[in-house]
């Protein structure tokens, strides 16, 4: 896979700052299936793709506007 096709991964903290929500909110959205995460390492840390967060943000805004 070419390097430019690797998705940018964000930590939980970075994703919280991007969406301006608390970490527990992101954890809950993941549990509810609203957000997809990638788990890495032995600790199974969450990583979010920037594209999935942007898509979630756009879908949420469209639902509010409707």
C-alpha positions, -999 to 999 in steps of 0.1 A, spaced: 0 0 0 15 34 -10 22 57 20 -2 84 8 -31 59 10 -26 52 47 -53 69 67 -43 95 92 -49 80 127 -58 102 156 -56 94 193 -86 96 216 -74 130 228 -69 143 193 -103 132 182 -118 148 213 -102 181 204 -112 179 168 -149 172 176 -149 193 209 -164 165 230 -154 146 261 -135 113 258 -164 94 273 -187 108 246 -164 92 219 -163 60 239 -201 59 240 -205 67 203 -181 38 196 -201 14 218 -233 25 201 -218 19 167 -219 55 156 -181 57 152 -157 31 140 -123 28 157 -92 9 151 -76 -9 181 -38 -11 182 -12 -25 205 -15 -49 234 -35 -23 254 -60 -21 225 -58 17 224 -84 34 202 -74 52 170 -98 71 148 -93 78 112 -96 114 103 -119 105 74 -144 86 96 -145 116 121 -152 140 93 -179 118 78 -195 114 113 -194 152 118 -210 159 84 -237 132 89 -245 147 123 -248 182 110 -271 170 82 -294 153 108 -296 185 128 -304 206 98 -332 183 87 
